[in-house]
Each structure stands twice: as C-alpha cells, then as structure tokens.
C-alpha cells in the first residue's frame, strides 16, 4: 500500500512538469508576411471605401436629449420655500 501511495504522489508531482514539456512550440506572433500587389490594391480599395463611408456620417452637433420636447424652457417655481435642514439631514419640525 505504501508503494502505491508513493507512486501516486510522484505521478501527481510530475504531471504539471510533463504537461509543460509536452507542448509544441507555438509562435503567437508570426513574422510579418509581405503582401502581394493584388492584396495591397484590395486593401487600398477597402480603406478608401471605409473613409468614404465615414464622410457620410452626419455631424453630431444637435443635442441628443430625448426628453427635450417634453420639458418646458423654464422649470416651475415652487411657492413653498424649502424647509431648513439640520446637521443630520432631517427636516426641522
């Protein structure tokens, strides 16, 4: 039984090291490949179309207040003055 426990402990301790060594070399940042003239031309056409589409977007000079037509220009004034507040924030009685 001791041998089995010892073998299990060794297997558990060596598993992470084995997993690190078993991975293939993966380059996450491949070398930049040169583009063919056709690819460069297609990219230029896409870039031009993108810039033209940006010019079609209207300027956002107008306020985007959805409640602007509901509110009046002046806020209604209350005829009752506000009650003074104490230091704790509750109203005085």
N, CA and C of each residue as an Amber inpcrd file, in Angstrom:
protein
   279
   0.8280000  -1.1830000   0.0000000   0.0000000   0.0000000   0.0000000
   0.8760000   1.2510000   0.0000000   1.9900000   1.2300000   0.7100000
   2.8850000   2.3760000   0.7390000   3.4580000   2.6560000  -0.6470000
   3.7680000   1.6100000  -1.3480000   4.3400000   1.7590000  -2.6820000
   3.3140000   2.4250000  -3.6120000   2.0730000   2.0210000  -3.4760000
   1.0260000   2.6080000  -4.3050000   0.8690000   4.1020000  -4.0080000
   0.8880000   4.4860000  -2.7410000   0.7770000   5.8980000  -2.3560000
   1.9660000   6.6960000  -2.8680000   3.1640000   6.1190000  -2.7550000
   4.3700000   6.7820000  -3.2230000   4.3200000   6.9730000  -4.7390000
   3.8760000   5.9800000  -5.4620000   3.7680000   6.0820000  -6.9230000
   2.7330000   7.1370000  -7.3120000   1.6340000   7.2000000  -6.5980000
   0.5930000   8.1910000  -6.8860000   1.0980000   9.6000000  -6.6010000
   1.8310000   9.7820000  -5.5080000   2.3720000  11.1000000  -5.1720000
   3.3880000  11.5560000  -6.2110000   4.2470000  10.6540000  -6.6470000
   5.2350000  11.0090000  -7.6760000   4.5410000  11.3600000  -8.9850000
   3.5030000  10.6080000  -9.3400000   2.7580000  10.8860000 -10.5750000
   2.0780000  12.2450000 -10.5080000   1.5140000  12.5670000  -9.3480000
   0.8400000  13.8610000  -9.2010000   1.8270000  15.0230000  -9.2500000
   3.0290000  14.8360000  -8.7210000   4.0160000  15.9050000  -8.7170000
   4.6860000  16.0960000 -10.0750000   4.8030000  15.0480000 -10.8610000
   5.4790000  15.1610000 -12.1520000   4.5200000  15.5140000 -13.2860000
   3.2330000  15.3930000 -13.0950000   2.2700000  15.6760000 -14.1590000
   2.3540000  17.1180000 -14.6600000   2.4060000  18.1570000 -13.8100000
   2.4950000  19.5220000 -14.3290000   3.7840000  19.7630000 -15.1230000
   4.8980000  19.2090000 -14.6800000   6.1530000  19.3910000 -15.3970000
   6.0860000  18.6990000 -16.7540000   5.4870000  17.5290000 -16.8110000
   5.3590000  16.8150000 -18.0670000   4.4450000  17.5840000 -19.0250000
   3.4040000  18.2020000 -18.5070000   2.4800000  18.9580000 -19.3480000
   3.1700000  20.1710000 -19.9530000   4.0660000  20.8020000 -19.2190000
   4.7690000  21.9610000 -19.7490000   5.7610000  21.5540000 -20.8360000
   6.3880000  20.4240000 -20.6710000   7.3910000  19.9910000 -21.6420000
   6.7520000  19.4190000 -22.8970000   5.5300000  18.9660000 -22.8090000
   4.8940000  18.2990000 -23.9370000   4.2530000  19.2350000 -24.9470000
   4.1930000  20.5390000 -24.6900000   3.5280000  21.4500000 -25.6190000
   4.4390000  21.7530000 -26.7980000   3.8870000  21.8190000 -27.9920000
   4.7020000  22.1680000 -29.1480000   5.0440000  23.6510000 -29.1170000
   6.0640000  24.0320000 -29.8360000   6.4570000  25.4390000 -29.8960000
   5.4610000  26.1870000 -30.7740000   4.6730000  27.0340000 -30.1610000
   3.6570000  27.8010000 -30.8640000   4.0700000  29.2550000 -30.8360000
   4.2080000  29.8450000 -32.0010000   4.5630000  31.2480000 -32.0950000
   3.2710000  32.0440000 -32.2040000   2.9340000  32.7880000 -31.1770000
   1.6850000  33.5530000 -31.1760000   1.7820000  34.8150000 -32.0220000
   2.9830000  35.2870000 -32.2870000   3.1760000  36.4710000 -33.1250000
   3.9890000  36.0360000 -34.3510000   3.3050000  35.6380000 -35.4190000
   4.0470000  35.1820000 -36.5890000   4.7780000  36.3480000 -37.2550000
   5.7800000  36.0110000 -38.0060000   6.5340000  37.0380000 -38.7240000
   5.6140000  37.7220000 -39.7270000   5.8270000  39.0020000 -39.9520000
   5.0060000  39.7380000 -40.8980000   5.3180000  39.2620000 -42.3140000
   4.2890000  38.8810000 -43.0190000   4.4720000  38.3990000 -44.3800000
   4.2480000  39.5570000 -45.3340000   5.0240000  39.6030000 -46.3930000
   4.8480000  40.6660000 -47.3750000   3.5930000  40.3720000 -48.1940000
   2.9050000  41.4230000 -48.5730000   1.6600000  41.2740000 -49.3060000
   1.9450000  41.3750000 -50.8040000   1.1460000  40.6400000 -51.5460000
   1.2760000  40.6930000 -52.9980000   0.6760000  42.0060000 -53.4930000
   1.0030000  42.4460000 -54.6900000   0.4220000  43.6940000 -55.2240000
  -1.1050000  43.6540000 -55.2700000  -1.6740000  42.4840000 -55.5460000
  -3.1410000  42.3840000 -55.5910000  -3.7370000  42.6130000 -54.2040000
  -3.0810000  42.0550000 -53.1760000  -3.5590000  42.2430000 -51.8070000
  -3.4270000  43.7020000 -51.3760000  -2.3370000  44.3430000 -51.7700000
  -2.1560000  45.7550000 -51.4320000  -3.2160000  46.6140000 -52.1050000
  -3.5360000  46.2940000 -53.3530000  -4.5560000  47.0590000 -54.0740000
  -5.9340000  46.8480000 -53.4530000  -6.2480000  45.6070000 -53.0780000
  -7.5410000  45.3210000 -52.4520000  -7.6520000  46.0320000 -51.1070000
  -6.5570000  46.0850000 -50.3660000  -6.5760000  46.7840000 -49.0780000
  -6.7680000  48.2870000 -49.2760000  -6.1400000  48.8480000 -50.3110000
  -6.3020000  50.2750000 -50.5940000  -7.7440000  50.5890000 -50.9650000
  -8.3860000  49.7010000 -51.7400000  -9.7880000  49.9100000 -52.1190000
 -10.6790000  49.8530000 -50.8850000 -10.4150000  48.8900000 -49.9960000
 -11.2110000  48.7920000 -48.7540000 -11.0280000  50.0250000 -47.8820000
  -9.7950000  50.5050000 -47.7840000  -9.5160000  51.6880000 -46.9680000
 -10.2250000  52.9170000 -47.5300000 -10.2190000  53.0540000 -48.8530000
 -10.8860000  54.1910000 -49.4930000 -12.3890000  54.1290000 -49.2530000
 -12.9760000  52.9450000 -49.3830000 -14.4090000  52.7780000 -49.1420000
 -14.7480000  53.0800000 -47.6830000 -13.8830000  52.6810000 -46.7770000
 -14.1010000  52.9600000 -45.3500000 -14.0850000  54.4580000 -45.0890000
 -13.1040000  55.1590000 -45.6420000 -13.0200000  56.6100000 -45.4330000
 -14.2190000  57.3330000 -46.0380000 -14.6890000  56.8890000 -47.1990000
 -15.8730000  57.4960000 -47.8140000 -17.1160000  57.2460000 -46.9760000
 -17.2150000  56.0710000 -46.3690000 -18.3800000  55.7920000 -45.5280000
 -18.3580000  56.6580000 -44.2740000 -17.1670000  56.9760000 -43.7670000
 -17.0800000  57.8510000 -42.5950000 -17.5350000  59.2660000 -42.9280000
 -17.3180000  59.7010000 -44.1610000 -17.7360000  61.0480000 -44.5620000
 -19.2480000  61.1540000 -44.6470000 -19.9510000  60.0420000 -44.8380000
 -21.4070000  60.0540000 -44.9670000 -22.1140000  60.1600000 -43.6210000
 -21.3960000  59.9620000 -42.5310000 -21.9950000  60.0330000 -41.1950000
 -22.2180000  61.5050000 -40.8520000 -23.4440000  61.8880000 -40.4900000
 -23.6990000  63.3000000 -40.1620000 -22.9970000  63.7080000 -38.8740000
 -22.7130000  65.0010000 -38.7850000 -22.0880000  65.5310000 -37.5740000
 -23.0940000  65.5020000 -36.4280000 -22.6030000  65.3060000 -35.2280000
 -23.4620000  65.2130000 -34.0450000 -23.4990000  66.5550000 -33.3160000
 -23.8460000  67.6310000 -34.0270000 -23.9170000  68.9470000 -33.4010000
 -25.2340000  69.1410000 -32.6610000 -26.2460000  68.3830000 -32.9900000
 -27.5590000  68.5170000 -32.3660000 -27.5500000  67.7570000 -31.0400000
 -28.1960000  68.3550000 -30.0360000 -28.2880000  67.7040000 -28.7360000
 -29.1240000  66.4370000 -28.8540000 -28.7070000  65.3940000 -28.2040000
 -29.4390000  64.1290000 -28.2610000 -30.2480000  63.9370000 -26.9810000
 -31.0100000  64.9350000 -26.6080000 -31.8280000  64.8760000 -25.4080000
 -33.2080000  64.3440000 -25.7810000 -33.5430000  63.1000000 -25.4340000
 -34.8330000  62.5460000 -25.8290000 -36.0100000  63.2020000 -25.1180000
 -35.7900000  63.8420000 -23.9760000 -36.8640000  64.4890000 -23.2450000
 -36.9110000  65.9890000 -23.5090000 -36.1500000  66.4580000 -24.4510000
 -36.0810000  67.8890000 -24.7210000 -37.4110000  68.4960000 -25.1350000
 -38.2320000  67.7650000 -25.8810000 -39.5170000  68.3070000 -26.3060000
 -40.5620000  68.2110000 -25.2050000 -40.3490000  67.4120000 -24.1930000
 -41.3150000  67.2360000 -23.1160000 -41.1490000  68.3340000 -22.0650000
 -39.9030000  68.6660000 -21.7680000 -39.6400000  69.6860000 -20.7490000
 -39.9080000  71.0810000 -21.2990000 -40.3590000  71.9580000 -20.4100000
 -40.5300000  73.3520000 -20.8020000 -39.1920000  74.0720000 -20.6430000
 -39.1060000  75.2530000 -21.2030000 -37.8650000  76.0140000 -21.1410000
 -37.5530000  76.4270000 -19.7060000 -38.6000000  76.7550000 -18.9380000
 -38.4010000  77.1710000 -17.5480000 -38.9460000  76.1000000 -16.6210000
 -38.2440000  75.8360000 -15.5660000 -38.7510000  74.8870000 -14.5840000
 -39.7680000  75.6100000 -13.7030000 -40.8280000  74.9400000 -13.3020000
 -41.8330000  75.5970000 -12.4550000 -41.2470000  75.9360000 -11.0910000
 -41.5750000  77.1030000 -10.6320000 -41.0620000  77.5510000  -9.3420000
 -42.0550000  77.1440000  -8.2560000 -41.5500000  76.6480000  -7.1490000
 -42.4250000  76.2600000  -6.0490000 -42.7330000  77.4950000  -5.2170000
 -43.9690000  77.5750000  -4.7650000 -44.3610000  78.7320000  -3.9600000
 -43.9970000  78.5190000  -2.4930000 -43.8090000  77.2740000  -2.0650000
 -43.4790000  76.9840000  -0.6790000 -41.9550000  76.9160000  -0.5620000
 -41.3730000  77.7200000   0.3390000 -39.9190000  77.6480000   0.4850000
 -39.5100000  76.3100000   1.0930000 -38.3490000  75.8870000   0.7850000
 -37.8440000  74.6150000   1.2980000 -37.5900000  74.7340000   2.7960000
 -37.8370000  73.6460000   3.5200000 -37.6200000  73.6550000   4.9580000
 -36.1290000  73.5910000   5.2350000 -35.6700000  74.3040000   6.2670000
 -34.2350000  74.2390000   6.5840000 -33.8710000  72.8520000   7.1090000
 -32.7020000  72.4210000   6.8090000 -32.2390000  71.1000000   7.2300000
 -31.3170000  71.2410000   8.4260000 -31.3670000  70.2290000   9.2460000
 -30.4530000  70.2140000  10.4060000 -29.1470000  69.5690000   9.9890000
 -28.2010000  69.4760000  10.8980000 -26.9160000  68.8840000  10.5780000
 -27.0220000  67.4000000  10.2150000 -28.0270000  66.7150000  10.7120000
 -28.1750000  65.2920000  10.4030000 -28.8800000  65.0730000   9.0810000
 -29.3800000  66.0970000   8.4570000 -30.0210000  65.9530000   7.1660000
 -31.5210000  65.8120000   7.2350000 -32.1100000  65.7230000   8.4210000
 -33.5540000  65.6110000   8.5230000 -34.1510000  67.0150000   8.5720000
 -35.4260000  67.1490000   8.2610000 -36.0820000  68.4610000   8.2750000
 -36.4290000  68.8590000   9.7080000 -36.4370000  70.1310000   9.9450000
 -36.7760000  70.6400000  11.2750000 -38.2810000  70.7120000  11.4220000
 -38.8110000  70.3490000  12.5790000 -40.2490000  70.3860000  12.8410000
 -40.5950000  71.4650000  13.8030000
